[in-house]
Amino acid sequence: MAYSLSQLRVFEAVAQYESYTRAAEKLFMTQPAVSMQIKQLEEDSGLALFERQGNKMMLTAIGKEVQHYAHRVLQAHNDLLGVMKELKGVKGGHLVISVATTANYFVTQLLAEFSRLHEGINITLDVTNRQALLDQLEHHEPDMVIMGEPPKGYGLQSERLMENPLVVIAAPHHSLLNHSTPIPLKVALAERFVIREKSSGTRSALERHLREHQVSFQQTLEMRSNESIKHAAEAGLGLGVVSLHTIQPELESGRLTILDVEHFPIQRYWHIVMRKGKRLSPIAQEFKRFVLKEAPRFVEEWQLPNRDKG
């Protein structure tokens, strides 16, 4: 029997999330519809693809083998769509880009310039968190993603784009501005910090950096977006750690300032990330070349301490 792409997408989603309910949410389907698709696939193939273990739907050994080929079929289908898009050339077509929330400020400027150079193209831009970016890559949705350090083991390929320093920010009236510089790290950590949630790349990099220096926060306030952190720091709720590239408007207007803290900035990098073997349309290839060449031009050069990048 011939299996539909829809069935294979449902199968891959259940395999990834180990749950009919979560797969249904990601595919915008009902849970019974997902369950029925899997049941039909198993009955038609005569194979047991999943087994229930507690609250999870786990792949059987046979299911894991089927997953390998289902992934190849879906990748081939996406390649087919890419070839069809190529026929439109660089003067048309549809560019699908997803970016980390921390990259939104400079990426939107890049897209604006790129669209002026290539009139007639359609652009879909999604600005979201790290986990959502990985989910999108898993399902072959964007042409490429711009994010921080990509994880290993997800079938991804990446290219380093440019530096992404993480800096300590404060309100312009903060008392530490009167401290001699560089401000000792332990002195800074005595203050309350406003930080991102645990799943964020910025949070992971920050905690890793503090472990290397054998120190930790004393008091934190957790927020789910960089905008919230900037507003909180500006209001005097605490110090924040954010990408330098997210605060240019606030620095220019004097609403925030960068503190010269020992072992900061933390040096990270932006990356262009795609699925391995991803076939880019001509317009996506052109955008990738444009970003690699022009991205640094859209980032203001601020003078940062160069003593110890940690």
BALOBA-1460 file (C-alpha; in Angstrom, 3 decimals):
// residues 310
<rec num="1" residu="m" x="0.000" y="0.000" z="0.000"/>
<rec num="2" residu="a" x="1.177" y="3.545" z="-0.730"/>
<rec num="3" residu="y" x="1.470" y="5.698" z="2.390"/>
<rec num="4" residu="s" x="0.647" y="9.386" z="2.254"/>
<rec num="5" residu="l" x="3.008" y="12.197" z="3.197"/>
<rec num="6" residu="s" x="0.434" y="13.196" z="5.799"/>
<rec num="7" residu="q" x="0.734" y="9.797" z="7.490"/>
<rec num="8" residu="l" x="4.517" y="9.995" z="7.471"/>
<rec num="9" residu="r" x="4.458" y="13.500" z="8.991"/>
<rec num="10" residu="v" x="2.138" y="12.269" z="11.743"/>
<rec num="11" residu="f" x="4.378" y="9.244" z="12.326"/>
<rec num="12" residu="e" x="7.507" y="11.433" z="12.570"/>
<rec num="13" residu="a" x="5.802" y="13.896" z="14.953"/>
<rec num="14" residu="v" x="4.669" y="11.129" z="17.329"/>
<rec num="15" residu="a" x="8.149" y="9.607" z="17.183"/>
<rec num="16" residu="q" x="9.698" y="12.971" z="18.058"/>
<rec num="17" residu="y" x="7.331" y="14.020" z="20.866"/>
<rec num="18" residu="e" x="6.514" y="10.507" z="22.136"/>
<rec num="19" residu="s" x="2.927" y="11.652" z="22.610"/>
<rec num="20" residu="y" x="-0.241" y="11.734" z="20.512"/>
<rec num="21" residu="t" x="-1.334" y="14.901" z="22.309"/>
<rec num="22" residu="r" x="1.888" y="16.877" z="21.728"/>
<rec num="23" residu="a" x="2.115" y="15.679" z="18.124"/>
<rec num="24" residu="a" x="-1.477" y="16.799" z="17.576"/>
<rec num="25" residu="e" x="-0.679" y="20.253" z="18.986"/>
<rec num="26" residu="k" x="2.339" y="20.677" z="16.695"/>
<rec num="27" residu="l" x="0.422" y="19.477" z="13.611"/>
<rec num="28" residu="f" x="-2.755" y="21.460" z="14.453"/>
<rec num="29" residu="m" x="-4.759" y="18.235" z="14.507"/>
<rec num="30" residu="t" x="-6.976" y="16.598" z="17.110"/>
<rec num="31" residu="q" x="-5.534" y="13.870" z="19.301"/>
<rec num="32" residu="p" x="-8.030" y="11.238" z="18.005"/>
<rec num="33" residu="a" x="-7.072" y="12.088" z="14.415"/>
<rec num="34" residu="v" x="-3.379" y="11.517" z="15.169"/>
<rec num="35" residu="s" x="-4.150" y="8.259" z="16.985"/>
<rec num="36" residu="m" x="-6.275" y="7.071" z="14.059"/>
<rec num="37" residu="q" x="-3.507" y="7.860" z="11.530"/>
<rec num="38" residu="i" x="-0.985" y="5.790" z="13.505"/>
<rec num="39" residu="k" x="-3.457" y="2.931" z="13.973"/>
<rec num="40" residu="q" x="-4.211" y="2.918" z="10.239"/>
<rec num="41" residu="l" x="-0.499" y="2.961" z="9.394"/>
<rec num="42" residu="e" x="0.178" y="0.021" z="11.694"/>
<rec num="43" residu="e" x="-2.794" y="-1.979" z="10.407"/>
<rec num="44" residu="d" x="-1.989" y="-1.383" z="6.749"/>
<rec num="45" residu="s" x="1.695" y="-2.234" z="7.204"/>
<rec num="46" residu="g" x="1.132" y="-5.110" z="9.609"/>
<rec num="47" residu="l" x="3.899" y="-3.674" z="11.811"/>
<rec num="48" residu="a" x="3.892" y="-2.571" z="15.440"/>
<rec num="49" residu="l" x="5.548" y="0.844" z="15.256"/>
<rec num="50" residu="f" x="4.906" y="2.146" z="18.792"/>
<rec num="51" residu="e" x="4.482" y="0.731" z="22.266"/>
<rec num="52" residu="r" x="3.147" y="2.565" z="25.297"/>
<rec num="53" residu="q" x="5.563" y="3.026" z="28.184"/>
<rec num="54" residu="g" x="3.794" y="4.893" z="30.971"/>
<rec num="55" residu="n" x="2.551" y="8.159" z="29.467"/>
<rec num="56" residu="k" x="4.867" y="7.941" z="26.457"/>
<rec num="57" residu="m" x="4.502" y="6.399" z="23.013"/>
<rec num="58" residu="m" x="7.913" y="4.864" z="22.302"/>
<rec num="59" residu="l" x="9.169" y="3.560" z="18.964"/>
<rec num="60" residu="t" x="9.646" y="-0.168" z="18.701"/>
<rec num="61" residu="a" x="12.811" y="-1.501" z="17.080"/>
<rec num="62" residu="i" x="10.842" y="-1.811" z="13.836"/>
<rec num="63" residu="g" x="9.485" y="1.703" z="14.320"/>
<rec num="64" residu="k" x="13.006" y="3.089" z="14.576"/>
<rec num="65" residu="e" x="13.889" y="1.484" z="11.256"/>
<rec num="66" residu="v" x="10.765" y="2.922" z="9.636"/>
<rec num="67" residu="q" x="11.583" y="6.352" z="11.093"/>
<rec num="68" residu="h" x="14.912" y="6.356" z="9.248"/>
<rec num="69" residu="y" x="13.194" y="5.927" z="5.882"/>
<rec num="70" residu="a" x="10.271" y="8.222" z="6.704"/>
<rec num="71" residu="h" x="12.777" y="10.985" z="7.422"/>
<rec num="72" residu="r" x="14.447" y="10.403" z="4.038"/>
<rec num="73" residu="v" x="11.109" y="10.506" z="2.229"/>
<rec num="74" residu="l" x="10.108" y="13.796" z="3.868"/>
<rec num="75" residu="q" x="13.552" y="15.279" z="3.140"/>
<rec num="76" residu="a" x="13.228" y="14.226" z="-0.511"/>
<rec num="77" residu="h" x="9.817" y="15.871" z="-0.685"/>
<rec num="78" residu="n" x="11.258" y="19.106" z="0.673"/>
<rec num="79" residu="d" x="14.060" y="18.883" z="-1.889"/>
<rec num="80" residu="l" x="11.406" y="18.503" z="-4.595"/>
<rec num="81" residu="l" x="9.688" y="21.671" z="-3.389"/>
<rec num="82" residu="g" x="13.077" y="23.404" z="-3.398"/>
<rec num="83" residu="v" x="13.721" y="22.394" z="-7.002"/>
<rec num="84" residu="m" x="10.309" y="23.719" z="-7.996"/>
<rec num="85" residu="k" x="11.101" y="27.000" z="-6.241"/>
<rec num="86" residu="e" x="14.403" y="27.204" z="-8.098"/>
<rec num="87" residu="l" x="12.523" y="27.466" z="-11.362"/>
<rec num="88" residu="k" x="11.336" y="30.879" z="-10.187"/>
<rec num="89" residu="g" x="14.909" y="32.184" z="-9.916"/>
<rec num="90" residu="v" x="16.188" y="35.000" z="-7.699"/>
<rec num="91" residu="k" x="13.745" y="37.573" z="-9.068"/>
<rec num="92" residu="g" x="10.825" y="35.883" z="-7.366"/>
<rec num="93" residu="g" x="10.201" y="33.093" z="-4.949"/>
<rec num="94" residu="h" x="9.565" y="32.800" z="-1.258"/>
<rec num="95" residu="l" x="12.194" y="33.159" z="1.475"/>
<rec num="96" residu="v" x="11.349" y="31.507" z="4.818"/>
<rec num="97" residu="i" x="13.581" y="32.637" z="7.692"/>
<rec num="98" residu="s" x="13.329" y="31.996" z="11.424"/>
<rec num="99" residu="v" x="15.480" y="33.822" z="13.972"/>
<rec num="100" residu="a" x="16.104" y="33.836" z="17.688"/>
<rec num="101" residu="t" x="14.405" y="36.710" z="19.493"/>
<rec num="102" residu="t" x="17.827" y="38.123" z="20.346"/>
<rec num="103" residu="a" x="18.699" y="38.414" z="16.638"/>
<rec num="104" residu="n" x="15.512" y="40.213" z="15.634"/>
<rec num="105" residu="y" x="16.923" y="43.751" z="15.743"/>
<rec num="106" residu="f" x="19.652" y="43.312" z="13.142"/>
<rec num="107" residu="v" x="17.980" y="40.582" z="11.054"/>
<rec num="108" residu="t" x="14.949" y="42.756" z="10.284"/>
<rec num="109" residu="q" x="17.314" y="45.441" z="9.023"/>
<rec num="110" residu="l" x="19.096" y="42.864" z="6.867"/>
<rec num="111" residu="l" x="15.802" y="41.665" z="5.413"/>
<rec num="112" residu="a" x="14.689" y="45.214" z="4.665"/>
<rec num="113" residu="e" x="17.889" y="45.893" z="2.719"/>
<rec num="114" residu="f" x="17.743" y="42.516" z="0.958"/>
<rec num="115" residu="s" x="14.131" y="43.037" z="-0.122"/>
<rec num="116" residu="r" x="15.079" y="46.424" z="-1.599"/>
<rec num="117" residu="l" x="17.752" y="44.704" z="-3.687"/>
<rec num="118" residu="h" x="15.415" y="41.892" z="-4.787"/>
<rec num="119" residu="e" x="11.994" y="43.314" z="-5.511"/>
<rec num="120" residu="g" x="9.191" y="40.835" z="-6.032"/>
<rec num="121" residu="i" x="10.237" y="38.265" z="-3.447"/>
<rec num="122" residu="n" x="7.980" y="37.147" z="-0.613"/>
<rec num="123" residu="i" x="9.469" y="36.814" z="2.866"/>
<rec num="124" residu="t" x="8.165" y="34.893" z="5.858"/>
<rec num="125" residu="l" x="9.968" y="35.797" z="9.086"/>
<rec num="126" residu="d" x="9.341" y="34.056" z="12.398"/>
<rec num="127" residu="v" x="10.953" y="35.448" z="15.553"/>
<rec num="128" residu="t" x="10.802" y="32.872" z="18.325"/>
<rec num="129" residu="n" x="12.655" y="31.078" z="21.107"/>
<rec num="130" residu="r" x="15.376" y="28.470" z="20.824"/>
<rec num="131" residu="q" x="13.179" y="25.397" z="21.321"/>
<rec num="132" residu="a" x="10.716" y="26.541" z="18.669"/>
<rec num="133" residu="l" x="13.596" y="27.069" z="16.235"/>
<rec num="134" residu="l" x="14.791" y="23.505" z="16.799"/>
<rec num="135" residu="d" x="11.245" y="22.195" z="16.297"/>
<rec num="136" residu="q" x="10.984" y="24.090" z="13.013"/>
<rec num="137" residu="l" x="14.320" y="22.728" z="11.814"/>
<rec num="138" residu="e" x="13.209" y="19.220" z="12.760"/>
<rec num="139" residu="h" x="10.161" y="19.617" z="10.527"/>
<rec num="140" residu="h" x="12.062" y="21.181" z="7.600"/>
<rec num="141" residu="e" x="10.041" y="24.411" z="7.815"/>
<rec num="142" residu="p" x="12.482" y="27.341" z="7.338"/>
<rec num="143" residu="d" x="15.086" y="27.767" z="4.618"/>
<rec num="144" residu="m" x="17.513" y="28.674" z="7.387"/>
<rec num="145" residu="v" x="17.655" y="29.837" z="10.982"/>
<rec num="146" residu="i" x="19.789" y="32.566" z="12.559"/>
<rec num="147" residu="m" x="20.519" y="31.731" z="16.184"/>
<rec num="148" residu="g" x="23.275" y="31.333" z="18.743"/>
<rec num="149" residu="e" x="25.244" y="28.135" z="19.279"/>
<rec num="150" residu="p" x="23.373" y="25.261" z="17.592"/>
<rec num="151" residu="p" x="23.073" y="21.953" z="19.476"/>
<rec num="152" residu="k" x="24.891" y="18.840" z="18.356"/>
<rec num="153" residu="g" x="23.122" y="15.684" z="17.281"/>
<rec num="154" residu="y" x="20.089" y="17.231" z="15.590"/>
<rec num="155" residu="g" x="21.185" y="16.601" z="12.007"/>
<rec num="156" residu="l" x="22.092" y="20.261" z="11.545"/>
<rec num="157" residu="q" x="24.833" y="22.141" z="9.726"/>
<rec num="158" residu="s" x="25.905" y="25.652" z="10.667"/>
<rec num="159" residu="e" x="28.233" y="28.467" z="9.694"/>
<rec num="160" residu="r" x="29.535" y="31.095" z="12.091"/>
<rec num="161" residu="l" x="28.130" y="34.477" z="11.151"/>
<rec num="162" residu="m" x="29.694" y="37.020" z="13.516"/>
<rec num="163" residu="e" x="30.460" y="37.769" z="17.156"/>
<rec num="164" residu="n" x="27.567" y="38.007" z="19.627"/>
<rec num="165" residu="p" x="28.925" y="39.432" z="22.906"/>
<rec num="166" residu="l" x="26.778" y="39.127" z="26.033"/>
<rec num="167" residu="v" x="27.064" y="42.199" z="28.237"/>
<rec num="168" residu="v" x="25.860" y="43.276" z="31.671"/>
<rec num="169" residu="i" x="23.311" y="46.086" z="31.467"/>
<rec num="170" residu="a" x="21.921" y="48.464" z="34.073"/>
<rec num="171" residu="a" x="19.792" y="51.546" z="34.423"/>
<rec num="172" residu="p" x="21.808" y="54.750" z="33.843"/>
<rec num="173" residu="h" x="21.416" y="55.703" z="37.529"/>
<rec num="174" residu="h" x="22.576" y="52.347" z="38.988"/>
<rec num="175" residu="s" x="24.932" y="52.626" z="41.976"/>
<rec num="176" residu="l" x="27.547" y="50.309" z="40.428"/>
<rec num="177" residu="l" x="28.306" y="52.999" z="37.877"/>
<rec num="178" residu="n" x="30.143" y="54.786" z="40.700"/>
<rec num="179" residu="h" x="32.273" y="51.703" z="41.461"/>
<rec num="180" residu="s" x="35.880" y="51.541" z="40.290"/>
<rec num="181" residu="t" x="36.277" y="49.440" z="37.154"/>
<rec num="182" residu="p" x="36.442" y="46.687" z="36.300"/>
<rec num="183" residu="i" x="33.710" y="45.797" z="38.787"/>
<rec num="184" residu="p" x="34.651" y="42.486" z="40.473"/>
<rec num="185" residu="l" x="32.373" y="39.677" z="39.371"/>
<rec num="186" residu="k" x="31.436" y="38.807" z="42.960"/>
<rec num="187" residu="v" x="30.447" y="42.426" z="43.615"/>
<rec num="188" residu="a" x="28.175" y="42.420" z="40.565"/>
<rec num="189" residu="l" x="26.637" y="39.078" z="41.562"/>
<rec num="190" residu="a" x="25.639" y="40.510" z="44.934"/>
<rec num="191" residu="e" x="23.018" y="42.462" z="42.962"/>
<rec num="192" residu="r" x="19.746" y="40.986" z="41.733"/>
<rec num="193" residu="f" x="19.937" y="39.782" z="38.124"/>
<rec num="194" residu="v" x="17.077" y="39.629" z="35.641"/>
<rec num="195" residu="i" x="17.723" y="36.559" z="33.462"/>
<rec num="196" residu="r" x="16.113" y="34.423" z="30.754"/>
<rec num="197" residu="e" x="14.299" y="31.129" z="31.306"/>
<rec num="198" residu="k" x="16.270" y="27.883" z="31.563"/>
<rec num="199" residu="s" x="15.602" y="26.739" z="27.981"/>
<rec num="200" residu="s" x="17.179" y="29.861" z="26.483"/>
<rec num="201" residu="g" x="20.612" y="29.813" z="24.845"/>
<rec num="202" residu="t" x="21.607" y="33.030" z="26.643"/>
<rec num="203" residu="r" x="20.763" y="31.500" z="30.033"/>
<rec num="204" residu="s" x="22.762" y="28.341" z="29.269"/>
<rec num="205" residu="a" x="25.807" y="30.353" z="28.168"/>
<rec num="206" residu="l" x="25.588" y="32.570" z="31.259"/>
<rec num="207" residu="e" x="25.337" y="29.680" z="33.727"/>
<rec num="208" residu="r" x="28.197" y="27.859" z="31.995"/>
<rec num="209" residu="h" x="30.318" y="31.031" z="32.246"/>
<rec num="210" residu="l" x="29.623" y="31.431" z="35.970"/>
<rec num="211" residu="r" x="30.446" y="27.767" z="36.657"/>
<rec num="212" residu="e" x="33.817" y="28.254" z="34.940"/>
<rec num="213" residu="h" x="34.544" y="31.072" z="37.396"/>
<rec num="214" residu="q" x="33.101" y="29.098" z="40.346"/>
<rec num="215" residu="v" x="30.489" y="31.701" z="41.239"/>
<rec num="216" residu="s" x="26.705" y="31.873" z="41.105"/>
<rec num="217" residu="f" x="23.795" y="34.303" z="41.341"/>
<rec num="218" residu="q" x="22.551" y="35.326" z="44.769"/>
<rec num="219" residu="q" x="19.155" y="36.625" z="43.669"/>
<rec num="220" residu="t" x="17.416" y="36.345" z="40.307"/>
<rec num="221" residu="l" x="14.234" y="37.386" z="38.571"/>
<rec num="222" residu="e" x="13.366" y="35.195" z="35.568"/>
<rec num="223" residu="m" x="11.723" y="36.540" z="32.410"/>
<rec num="224" residu="r" x="10.857" y="34.934" z="29.088"/>
<rec num="225" residu="s" x="12.015" y="37.627" z="26.675"/>
<rec num="226" residu="n" x="14.903" y="40.029" z="26.186"/>
<rec num="227" residu="e" x="12.480" y="42.925" z="25.864"/>
<rec num="228" residu="s" x="11.195" y="42.185" z="29.376"/>
<rec num="229" residu="i" x="14.755" y="42.023" z="30.693"/>
<rec num="230" residu="k" x="15.618" y="45.378" z="29.109"/>
<rec num="231" residu="h" x="12.498" y="47.029" z="30.552"/>
<rec num="232" residu="a" x="13.210" y="45.532" z="33.984"/>
<rec num="233" residu="a" x="16.822" y="46.710" z="33.986"/>
<rec num="234" residu="e" x="15.773" y="50.163" z="32.796"/>
<rec num="235" residu="a" x="13.259" y="50.365" z="35.654"/>
<rec num="236" residu="g" x="15.951" y="49.435" z="38.189"/>
<rec num="237" residu="l" x="14.642" y="45.927" z="39.021"/>
<rec num="238" residu="g" x="18.115" y="44.485" z="38.612"/>
<rec num="239" residu="l" x="21.037" y="43.942" z="36.291"/>
<rec num="240" residu="g" x="20.568" y="42.056" z="33.044"/>
<rec num="241" residu="v" x="22.745" y="39.997" z="30.709"/>
<rec num="242" residu="v" x="21.783" y="40.353" z="27.058"/>
<rec num="243" residu="s" x="23.271" y="40.302" z="23.599"/>
<rec num="244" residu="l" x="24.921" y="43.609" z="22.708"/>
<rec num="245" residu="h" x="23.023" y="43.521" z="19.423"/>
<rec num="246" residu="t" x="19.633" y="43.769" z="21.170"/>
<rec num="247" residu="i" x="20.252" y="47.062" z="23.000"/>
<rec num="248" residu="q" x="21.473" y="49.537" z="20.411"/>
<rec num="249" residu="p" x="18.357" y="51.767" z="20.566"/>
<rec num="250" residu="e" x="18.490" y="51.854" z="24.387"/>
<rec num="251" residu="l" x="22.204" y="52.691" z="24.407"/>
<rec num="252" residu="e" x="21.736" y="55.472" z="21.874"/>
<rec num="253" residu="s" x="18.870" y="57.019" z="23.861"/>
<rec num="254" residu="g" x="20.644" y="56.641" z="27.216"/>
<rec num="255" residu="r" x="17.947" y="54.392" z="28.699"/>
<rec num="256" residu="l" x="20.463" y="51.623" z="29.435"/>
<rec num="257" residu="t" x="24.198" y="51.446" z="29.991"/>
<rec num="258" residu="i" x="26.792" y="48.666" z="29.833"/>
<rec num="259" residu="l" x="28.639" y="47.884" z="33.061"/>
<rec num="260" residu="d" x="32.352" y="47.107" z="32.947"/>
<rec num="261" residu="v" x="32.218" y="43.830" z="34.895"/>
<rec num="262" residu="e" x="35.161" y="41.473" z="35.400"/>
<rec num="263" residu="h" x="35.141" y="38.515" z="32.945"/>
<rec num="264" residu="f" x="32.594" y="40.214" z="30.677"/>
<rec num="265" residu="p" x="31.567" y="40.369" z="27.917"/>
<rec num="266" residu="i" x="30.946" y="36.661" z="27.297"/>
<rec num="267" residu="q" x="31.947" y="36.025" z="23.725"/>
<rec num="268" residu="r" x="29.402" y="34.031" z="21.758"/>
<rec num="269" residu="y" x="28.626" y="33.886" z="18.031"/>
<rec num="270" residu="w" x="25.648" y="34.076" z="15.739"/>
<rec num="271" residu="h" x="25.239" y="31.148" z="13.355"/>
<rec num="272" residu="i" x="23.311" y="30.387" z="10.177"/>
<rec num="273" residu="v" x="21.756" y="26.963" z="10.773"/>
<rec num="274" residu="m" x="20.073" y="24.533" z="8.356"/>
<rec num="275" residu="r" x="19.220" y="20.874" z="8.161"/>
<rec num="276" residu="k" x="22.064" y="18.764" z="6.781"/>
<rec num="277" residu="g" x="21.598" y="18.247" z="3.070"/>
<rec num="278" residu="k" x="19.126" y="21.134" z="2.812"/>
<rec num="279" residu="r" x="18.789" y="22.256" z="-0.801"/>
<rec num="280" residu="l" x="18.413" y="26.029" z="-0.941"/>
<rec num="281" residu="s" x="16.499" y="27.843" z="-3.648"/>
<rec num="282" residu="p" x="18.416" y="30.521" z="-5.587"/>
<rec num="283" residu="i" x="16.826" y="33.303" z="-3.521"/>
<rec num="284" residu="a" x="17.746" y="31.527" z="-0.265"/>
<rec num="285" residu="q" x="21.313" y="31.002" z="-1.511"/>
<rec num="286" residu="e" x="21.514" y="34.684" z="-2.405"/>
<rec num="287" residu="f" x="20.212" y="35.691" z="1.022"/>
<rec num="288" residu="k" x="22.756" y="33.453" z="2.747"/>
<rec num="289" residu="r" x="25.595" y="35.050" z="0.758"/>
<rec num="290" residu="f" x="24.209" y="38.507" z="1.553"/>
<rec num="291" residu="v" x="23.991" y="37.801" z="5.295"/>
<rec num="292" residu="l" x="27.500" y="36.356" z="5.550"/>
<rec num="293" residu="k" x="28.936" y="39.395" z="3.777"/>
<rec num="294" residu="e" x="26.791" y="42.248" z="5.095"/>
<rec num="295" residu="a" x="25.604" y="41.344" z="8.613"/>
<rec num="296" residu="p" x="28.461" y="43.116" z="10.484"/>
<rec num="297" residu="r" x="27.556" y="46.349" z="8.669"/>
<rec num="298" residu="f" x="24.168" y="46.396" z="10.423"/>
<rec num="299" residu="v" x="25.613" y="46.125" z="13.934"/>
<rec num="300" residu="e" x="26.828" y="49.251" z="15.690"/>
<rec num="301" residu="e" x="30.411" y="49.040" z="16.953"/>
<rec num="302" residu="w" x="30.373" y="49.866" z="20.656"/>
<rec num="303" residu="q" x="33.553" y="50.114" z="22.673"/>
<rec num="304" residu="l" x="33.700" y="47.166" z="25.061"/>
<rec num="305" residu="p" x="36.322" y="46.259" z="27.659"/>
<rec num="306" residu="n" x="38.868" y="43.964" z="26.066"/>
<rec num="307" residu="r" x="40.572" y="42.683" z="29.195"/>
<rec num="308" residu="d" x="39.019" y="39.245" z="29.599"/>
<rec num="309" residu="k" x="36.304" y="37.867" z="27.349"/>
<rec num="310" residu="g" x="35.846" y="34.870" z="29.642"/>
